[in-house]
Amino acid sequence: MAALLTGSAAFAQEEKPAHFKLYGFIRNYLSADSRAVSAGTEDLYFYMPKGHDMKDGIDLNDGFNWRFVSLTTRLGLDISGYKWGTMGISGKVEADFYYLSGSVPTLRLRQAFMKLNWDNSPVALTIGQAWHPMAADMPHMNNLETGAPFNPFNRSPQLTADVNLGSGFSLTASLLYLNHYLPTGPAGKSKDYYKYGAPEFYLGFAYKNSHFTGKLGVDMVNMRPYRTLADWRVQDGSGKLVEVKSLLTTFSPFVFLQYTNGKFQLRAKSILAQSGEHLNLLSGYGVHSFNDNGTIEYTPMQDWASFVSFSYGKKFQVMGMLGYMKQLGTTKDLTDNSVWMNTSADVHIQQAFRATPTVAWNLGKFTVSLEYNLTAAEFGSGDRNARGMFTGNKEWILNHRFICMTKFNF
């Protein structure tokens, strides 16, 4: 009996309880634009200005508009300290308010993941919905879109392994499943293009010391862009029904650099994206060929998106970002010179530029910031050529956005 009790006590000591920390903030945005914009979340998540909509010589999209909302108020729970034997488990559950339907904000899941690590092991696992590895390092700003579409923006369910290689080097490998950020295609926006394809895969390397951080990585995506599951079955030459597996496979490499010295920080990121709609980039894809065996060969639109940003100060903080994106055309010729593009902004946009000078006052847990956002987009016209680029005249359209944000952290 004594031996049994001793064994039970030793077994019970293998488990250590978790610690819980509630966090969040109350955040308000007052923003105004000089023209109509393509945006989400009560126009807070700003993509691009809208093009001209002319009637009787008047541009219907040209005109002042504004909004004042507290939609992005956030609640979160951090869990840490739990241990079972040599395995430690931490986690996060995070939600905010969002217009999922109608005009009444509802609570929306942002992140929900656990992290697993083991004593004396260089490997740590993240399981659940978290920031995409290519989106985690964001430019310095206080607006809601945090740089999109000049910076990847994506949170996805994932299985991510981070491996410490020593001497400041690390490796990250992820399998991801598309969830919130949907690509468009023959059946409109749908996660089925990924659901019946193969997992998204990311592989990256990083180096970090006291002042410098550098990352290199590539994101690989496989899609099956069909209207219905029946499209995957065709009759061969003998009339027999066979299954075809047409895949759109894309590769998107990126590089990220960061330098920190005291109150100063500088960041830069550049991505060459292929069909990057799932990363909230202005991209797409089209059909290269319809093959005799019933398969379809797709070709992705390539886009270059980059930013440079800085931040200086603590109590009084000065920030800014410069962003640039450009469509480079599809990798192969299109059959009908048409592409399925990200519908978050006008499909005629060929390139764009953004500058966001910002000042912020951080008074303990209270922050108030003022930001000016200048976004210029070049709109194409006419028909698309074989690589998906517009052949007609091009015109630059500007939008001036002014943002005042207040935030109380708790």
C-alpha positions as CSV (number, residue, x, y, z in Angstrom):
1,M,0.0,0.0,0.0
2,A,2.8,2.4,0.9
3,A,4.6,1.6,-2.3
4,L,1.4,2.3,-4.3
5,L,1.0,5.7,-2.6
6,T,4.6,6.6,-3.2
7,G,4.3,5.6,-6.8
8,S,1.1,7.7,-7.2
9,A,2.8,10.7,-5.6
10,A,5.8,10.4,-8.0
11,F,3.4,10.1,-10.9
12,A,1.4,13.2,-9.8
13,Q,4.6,15.2,-9.6
14,E,5.2,14.8,-13.3
15,E,2.5,17.3,-14.1
16,K,2.9,21.0,-13.4
17,P,-0.2,23.3,-13.6
18,A,-0.6,26.0,-16.2
19,H,-0.7,29.8,-15.7
20,F,-3.3,32.0,-17.3
21,K,-3.0,35.7,-18.3
22,L,-5.9,37.6,-19.7
23,Y,-5.0,40.5,-22.1
24,G,-6.4,42.7,-24.7
25,F,-7.2,46.3,-25.6
26,I,-10.0,48.7,-26.4
27,R,-9.2,50.4,-29.7
28,N,-10.9,53.1,-31.6
29,Y,-10.3,54.3,-35.2
30,L,-11.3,57.6,-36.7
31,S,-10.3,57.6,-40.4
32,A,-11.2,59.7,-43.4
33,D,-10.4,59.3,-47.2
34,S,-10.3,61.7,-50.1
35,R,-12.1,59.2,-52.4
36,A,-14.0,55.9,-52.3
37,V,-11.7,52.9,-51.4
38,S,-11.6,49.2,-51.7
39,A,-11.5,48.1,-48.0
40,G,-13.0,45.7,-45.5
41,T,-14.0,45.8,-41.8
42,E,-16.0,49.0,-42.0
43,D,-13.4,50.3,-44.4
44,L,-10.7,50.2,-41.8
45,Y,-8.8,47.4,-43.6
46,F,-7.6,49.5,-46.5
47,Y,-6.5,47.9,-49.7
48,M,-6.5,50.4,-52.6
49,P,-8.3,53.5,-53.9
50,K,-11.1,52.8,-56.4
51,G,-10.8,53.7,-60.0
52,H,-12.9,56.3,-61.9
53,D,-16.6,55.8,-62.1
54,M,-17.6,58.6,-64.5
55,K,-21.2,59.8,-65.1
56,D,-21.9,63.1,-66.8
57,G,-18.3,64.2,-66.4
58,I,-18.3,63.5,-62.7
59,D,-16.2,60.9,-60.9
60,L,-18.6,59.2,-58.5
61,N,-15.7,57.7,-56.5
62,D,-14.1,61.1,-55.9
63,G,-15.3,62.6,-52.5
64,F,-14.6,62.8,-48.8
65,N,-15.8,59.9,-46.6
66,W,-15.1,59.0,-43.0
67,R,-15.9,56.5,-40.2
68,F,-15.5,56.1,-36.4
69,V,-15.7,52.6,-35.0
70,S,-14.4,50.4,-32.2
71,L,-14.6,47.2,-34.2
72,T,-11.1,45.9,-33.6
73,T,-11.3,45.8,-29.8
74,R,-9.5,42.5,-28.8
75,L,-9.6,39.8,-26.1
76,G,-6.9,37.2,-25.6
77,L,-5.7,34.5,-23.2
78,D,-2.1,33.4,-22.8
79,I,-1.5,30.0,-21.3
80,S,2.0,29.1,-20.0
81,G,3.9,26.9,-17.6
82,Y,2.1,23.6,-18.1
83,K,4.5,20.7,-18.1
84,W,4.1,16.9,-18.4
85,G,7.3,15.2,-17.7
86,T,9.9,16.7,-20.1
87,M,7.2,18.2,-22.4
88,G,6.1,21.8,-21.9
89,I,2.9,23.2,-23.4
90,S,1.9,26.8,-23.8
91,G,-0.9,28.4,-25.9
92,K,-3.0,31.3,-27.0
93,V,-6.6,32.0,-27.7
94,E,-7.4,35.4,-29.2
95,A,-10.5,37.0,-30.6
96,D,-11.8,40.4,-31.7
97,F,-15.0,42.0,-33.0
98,Y,-15.7,41.8,-36.7
99,Y,-18.5,42.2,-39.3
100,L,-19.1,38.6,-40.2
101,S,-22.5,39.4,-41.6
102,G,-24.9,42.4,-41.4
103,S,-23.9,45.4,-39.4
104,V,-23.7,44.1,-35.9
105,P,-20.1,43.2,-34.8
106,T,-19.6,39.6,-33.6
107,L,-16.7,38.0,-31.8
108,R,-14.3,36.4,-34.3
109,L,-11.5,33.9,-33.6
110,R,-8.1,35.3,-34.6
111,Q,-5.6,32.9,-33.2
112,A,-5.9,29.6,-31.3
113,F,-2.7,27.5,-31.1
114,M,-0.5,25.5,-28.7
115,K,3.2,25.3,-28.6
116,L,5.0,22.2,-27.6
117,N,8.7,21.9,-26.5
118,W,10.8,19.3,-24.8
119,D,13.8,19.6,-22.3
120,N,17.1,19.5,-24.1
121,S,15.4,19.4,-27.5
122,P,16.1,22.0,-30.3
123,V,12.6,21.5,-31.8
124,A,9.4,23.4,-30.9
125,L,6.0,22.7,-32.5
126,T,3.2,25.1,-33.1
127,I,-0.2,23.5,-33.7
128,G,-3.3,25.6,-34.5
129,Q,-4.3,28.9,-36.1
130,A,-1.5,31.4,-36.0
131,W,0.2,34.0,-38.2
132,H,1.6,32.7,-41.4
133,P,5.5,32.6,-41.2
134,M,5.7,35.1,-44.1
135,A,3.3,37.5,-42.5
136,A,4.6,37.6,-38.9
137,D,7.1,40.4,-39.3
138,M,5.0,43.5,-40.1
139,P,6.0,47.1,-40.9
140,H,5.8,49.9,-38.3
141,M,2.4,51.5,-38.4
142,N,-0.9,51.6,-36.4
143,N,-3.4,51.0,-39.2
144,L,-5.4,47.8,-39.3
145,E,-4.0,46.4,-42.6
146,T,-0.4,46.6,-41.3
147,G,1.0,47.0,-44.7
148,A,-1.2,44.8,-46.9
149,P,-1.0,44.4,-49.9
150,F,2.7,45.4,-49.8
151,N,3.2,42.9,-46.9
152,P,1.7,39.4,-46.7
153,F,-1.3,39.2,-44.4
154,N,-2.5,35.8,-43.4
155,R,-3.4,33.7,-40.3
156,S,-3.9,30.0,-41.0
157,P,-4.3,26.7,-39.2
158,Q,-0.8,25.1,-39.3
159,L,1.7,22.6,-38.0
160,T,5.0,24.5,-37.7
161,A,8.3,23.1,-36.5
162,D,11.0,25.6,-35.4
163,V,14.4,24.0,-35.1
164,N,17.3,25.8,-33.2
165,L,20.4,25.1,-35.2
166,G,22.7,27.0,-32.8
167,S,24.9,30.1,-33.2
168,G,21.8,32.2,-33.9
169,F,20.5,30.1,-36.8
170,S,17.1,28.4,-37.0
171,L,15.0,26.5,-39.5
172,T,11.2,26.7,-39.8
173,A,9.0,24.2,-41.7
174,S,5.2,24.5,-41.9
175,L,2.2,22.7,-43.3
176,L,-0.7,25.1,-43.6
177,Y,-4.4,24.9,-44.4
178,L,-6.2,27.8,-46.0
179,N,-9.1,29.1,-43.8
180,H,-9.9,32.9,-43.6
181,Y,-8.1,34.2,-46.7
182,L,-9.7,32.7,-49.8
183,P,-8.5,32.7,-53.4
184,T,-10.8,33.3,-56.3
185,G,-11.3,31.1,-59.3
186,P,-13.9,29.4,-61.6
187,A,-16.4,29.0,-58.7
188,G,-15.7,32.3,-57.1
189,K,-13.9,32.6,-53.7
190,S,-13.6,29.1,-52.2
191,K,-11.3,27.1,-49.9
192,D,-12.2,24.0,-51.9
193,Y,-9.4,24.8,-54.3
194,Y,-7.0,24.0,-51.5
195,K,-9.2,21.5,-49.6
196,Y,-9.0,19.0,-52.5
197,G,-5.4,19.9,-53.4
198,A,-2.2,19.4,-51.3
199,P,-1.2,21.2,-48.1
200,E,0.5,24.6,-48.4
201,F,4.2,24.2,-47.4
202,Y,6.7,26.8,-46.1
203,L,10.4,26.4,-45.5
204,G,12.6,29.1,-44.1
205,F,15.9,29.9,-42.5
206,A,16.6,32.7,-40.0
207,Y,19.6,34.3,-38.2
208,K,19.3,36.5,-35.2
209,N,21.7,38.3,-32.9
210,S,21.4,41.3,-30.5
211,H,21.0,43.8,-33.3
212,F,20.2,42.0,-36.6
213,T,17.5,39.5,-37.8
214,G,17.5,38.0,-41.2
215,K,15.1,35.5,-42.8
216,L,14.9,33.7,-46.1
217,G,11.9,31.5,-47.0
218,V,9.7,30.1,-49.7
219,D,6.0,29.3,-49.7
220,M,4.7,26.5,-52.0
221,V,0.9,26.2,-52.7
222,N,-1.0,23.5,-54.6
223,M,-4.6,24.2,-55.8
224,R,-7.2,22.4,-57.9
225,P,-9.3,25.3,-59.3
226,Y,-12.5,23.6,-60.5
227,R,-16.1,24.6,-60.4
228,T,-17.3,21.2,-59.0
229,L,-15.9,17.9,-58.0
230,A,-17.4,16.5,-61.2
231,D,-14.9,18.5,-63.2
232,W,-12.2,16.2,-62.0
233,R,-13.7,13.2,-63.9
234,V,-13.5,13.1,-67.7
235,Q,-13.9,10.4,-70.3
236,D,-10.8,9.0,-71.9
237,G,-10.6,7.9,-75.6
238,S,-12.4,4.7,-74.9
239,G,-15.2,6.4,-73.1
240,K,-14.1,5.3,-69.7
241,L,-14.5,7.7,-66.8
242,V,-11.1,8.6,-65.3
243,E,-10.0,11.1,-62.7
244,V,-7.7,13.9,-63.6
245,K,-5.5,15.8,-61.2
246,S,-4.8,19.2,-62.6
247,L,-2.8,21.2,-60.1
248,L,-1.7,24.8,-59.9
249,T,1.7,24.7,-58.1
250,T,3.2,28.0,-57.1
251,F,6.4,29.2,-55.4
252,S,6.8,32.5,-53.5
253,P,10.2,33.3,-52.1
254,F,10.8,36.2,-49.7
255,V,13.5,37.9,-47.7
256,F,13.2,39.9,-44.4
257,L,15.8,42.0,-42.7
258,Q,15.6,43.9,-39.3
259,Y,18.1,46.1,-37.5
260,T,17.6,47.3,-33.9
261,N,19.7,49.7,-31.9
262,G,18.2,51.2,-28.7
263,K,15.0,53.0,-29.6
264,F,15.6,52.7,-33.3
265,Q,14.4,49.8,-35.5
266,L,14.5,49.4,-39.3
267,R,12.7,46.6,-41.2
268,A,12.6,45.6,-44.9
269,K,10.8,42.8,-46.6
270,S,10.4,41.7,-50.3
271,I,8.4,38.9,-51.8
272,L,8.1,37.6,-55.3
273,A,4.7,36.0,-55.1
274,Q,3.0,33.7,-57.5
275,S,-0.8,33.7,-57.2
276,G,-0.5,35.3,-53.8
277,E,-4.2,36.0,-53.1
278,H,-4.1,33.7,-50.0
279,L,-1.5,36.2,-48.6
280,N,-3.8,39.2,-49.3
281,L,-1.6,40.3,-52.2
282,L,-3.1,41.7,-55.4
283,S,-2.5,38.6,-57.6
284,G,-4.2,35.8,-59.5
285,Y,-3.9,33.1,-62.1
286,G,-5.3,31.9,-65.4
287,V,-5.4,28.9,-67.8
288,H,-2.4,28.2,-69.9
289,S,-3.8,25.2,-71.8
290,F,-6.6,22.7,-72.0
291,N,-4.9,19.3,-72.6
292,D,-6.1,16.4,-74.7
293,N,-6.2,14.1,-71.7
294,G,-8.7,16.4,-69.9
295,T,-6.2,18.1,-67.6
296,I,-5.8,21.8,-67.4
297,E,-2.5,23.6,-67.0
298,Y,-2.7,26.8,-65.1
299,T,-0.3,29.7,-65.0
300,P,0.1,32.1,-62.0
301,M,0.4,35.9,-62.0
302,Q,3.7,37.0,-60.5
303,D,3.8,40.0,-58.2
304,W,6.6,41.8,-56.5
305,A,5.7,43.4,-53.2
306,S,8.1,45.2,-50.8
307,F,8.3,47.6,-47.9
308,V,10.8,49.5,-45.8
309,S,9.8,50.8,-42.4
310,F,11.3,52.4,-39.3
311,S,10.4,53.3,-35.8
312,Y,12.2,55.6,-33.3
313,G,11.2,56.4,-29.7
314,K,9.3,55.0,-26.9
315,K,7.1,57.5,-25.1
316,F,7.0,59.7,-28.2
317,Q,7.3,57.5,-31.2
318,V,7.9,58.3,-34.9
319,M,7.2,55.7,-37.5
320,G,6.9,55.3,-41.2
321,M,6.6,52.8,-44.1
322,L,7.3,53.0,-47.8
323,G,5.7,50.2,-49.8
324,Y,5.7,49.3,-53.5
325,M,4.0,46.5,-55.5
326,K,4.0,45.7,-59.2
327,Q,2.3,43.0,-61.3
328,L,4.8,41.2,-63.5
329,G,2.5,39.1,-65.6
330,T,1.9,35.4,-65.8
331,T,4.7,32.9,-66.0
332,K,3.3,31.4,-69.3
333,D,0.9,32.6,-72.0
334,L,-2.8,32.6,-71.3
335,T,-5.3,30.7,-73.5
336,D,-7.8,33.5,-73.5
337,N,-5.9,36.5,-72.0
338,S,-8.1,36.5,-68.9
339,V,-7.1,35.8,-65.3
340,W,-8.9,35.2,-62.0
341,M,-7.7,38.1,-59.7
342,N,-8.0,38.9,-56.1
343,T,-11.4,40.7,-55.8
344,S,-10.4,42.7,-52.7
345,A,-9.4,45.6,-55.0
346,D,-9.8,46.8,-58.6
347,V,-8.4,44.2,-61.0
348,H,-7.1,46.9,-63.3
349,I,-4.3,47.9,-60.8
350,Q,-0.9,47.3,-62.3
351,Q,1.4,48.8,-59.6
352,A,1.0,50.9,-56.5
353,F,3.0,52.9,-53.9
354,R,2.2,53.8,-50.3
355,A,3.8,56.1,-47.7
356,T,2.6,56.2,-44.1
357,P,4.3,58.8,-41.8
358,T,3.0,58.3,-38.2
359,V,3.5,59.8,-34.8
360,A,2.3,58.1,-31.5
361,W,2.2,59.0,-27.9
362,N,2.6,56.0,-25.6
363,L,1.5,57.0,-22.1
364,G,1.8,53.8,-20.1
365,K,-1.0,51.5,-21.3
366,F,-2.7,54.3,-23.3
367,T,-1.7,55.1,-26.9
368,V,-2.9,57.8,-29.3
369,S,-1.5,58.0,-32.8
370,L,-1.9,60.1,-35.9
371,E,-1.2,58.7,-39.4
372,Y,-1.2,60.0,-42.9
373,N,-1.6,57.4,-45.6
374,L,-0.8,58.3,-49.2
375,T,-1.6,55.5,-51.6
376,A,-1.1,55.9,-55.4
377,A,-2.3,53.1,-57.7
378,E,-1.8,52.8,-61.5
379,F,-4.9,51.6,-63.3
380,G,-4.6,49.8,-66.6
381,S,-7.2,49.8,-69.4
382,G,-8.0,48.0,-72.6
383,D,-7.5,44.3,-73.1
384,R,-5.1,42.0,-71.4
385,N,-2.2,40.6,-73.4
386,A,-1.0,37.0,-73.3
387,R,0.7,37.5,-70.0
388,G,-2.3,39.2,-68.3
389,M,-1.1,42.8,-68.5
390,F,-3.3,45.6,-69.8
391,T,-2.4,47.0,-73.2
392,G,-4.3,50.4,-73.1
393,N,-3.6,53.7,-71.4
394,K,-2.6,53.8,-67.8
395,E,-3.5,56.3,-65.1
396,W,-2.4,57.0,-61.6
397,I,-5.1,57.6,-59.0
398,L,-4.3,58.9,-55.4
399,N,-6.0,58.6,-52.1
400,H,-5.2,60.6,-49.0
401,R,-6.2,58.8,-45.8
402,F,-6.0,60.3,-42.3
403,I,-6.2,58.1,-39.2
404,C,-6.5,58.8,-35.5
405,M,-6.2,55.8,-33.3
406,T,-6.7,55.5,-29.5
407,K,-5.9,52.3,-27.7
408,F,-6.0,51.2,-24.0
409,N,-4.1,48.0,-23.3
410,F,-5.0,45.8,-20.4
